[in-house]
Amino acid sequence: MQRYRQPLLEPIAKVEIDPGYIITHRLPLEEAAPSYKIFRDKEEDCNKVVLKPGISRSNGANRDGAAGAAPAERIPALS
């Protein structure tokens, strides 16, 4: 990670690429332990789990990348 951090942060900061496409799961913080198993076993085509305090399954958190609110506009990755 450290090797690629700076080269990746610059195009993200310039809004040239959007790394958000890699996030496949947004889950409540309370589901941290089960999320490790989902990622480790690649269940549900899991690429990246983001744990968000304050969200719950009842207010829209799910395992397909949505977290209640409308999805953010995506900026296409550079080819």
C-alpha positions, 0 to 999 in steps of 0.5 A: 500500500505505501508504495502506491499511496502517493501515485494514487492520491494525486489523481484522486485529489485532482478528480481524475479517477474515482476509487469508489467503484471498488467498494462493493459493501457498506455496512454498519460498524457493528458488523465489522467482525462478519465483514472480515469473513465476507471479504476473506471468503470473497462471499457475495463478490466482495472487493472492499467493505466500508464500515460506517458508524451510524448506519443500520440495515433498517435505514438502508445499509446493505451489501451492494454498495448502497448506504441509504442515500442516493449513490454519489456521482461516479467519475470514470477511471482513466483508461 
